[in-house]
Amino acid sequence: MKIIQNLWFFCSIGLILSIMVHNPKSQGMIGQNQVFNGTRSAEETLDKITWVLIGSFFTLTVYISTFSKFD
C-alpha cells in the first residue's frame, strides 16, 4: 500500500507541475491559428500528459480510499 501512496503523491506533484506549465494565453480550441507548429505540438503533448496524470490521480485516489479500510 505504501508504494501506491508514493505513486499517488508523485502523480499529484506531476499533475500540479503540468498544469502550471500550460500557457495561460493559449485560446484552447478557438485559438488554433498558431504560427509555429512546434508550439502546437508541445501543447498537445502537454495536454495528453495532463490527462493521463488526471486519470491516474483519480484512479489511485479511488483505489487508496477503497482498500485503505482493509489495512
Protein Blocks (a to p, Z undefined) as FASTA:
>chain_A
ZZmmmmmmmmmmmmmmmmmmpcfkbgbjmlmmbfblklmmmmmmmmmmmmmmmmmmmmmm
mmmmmmmmmZZ
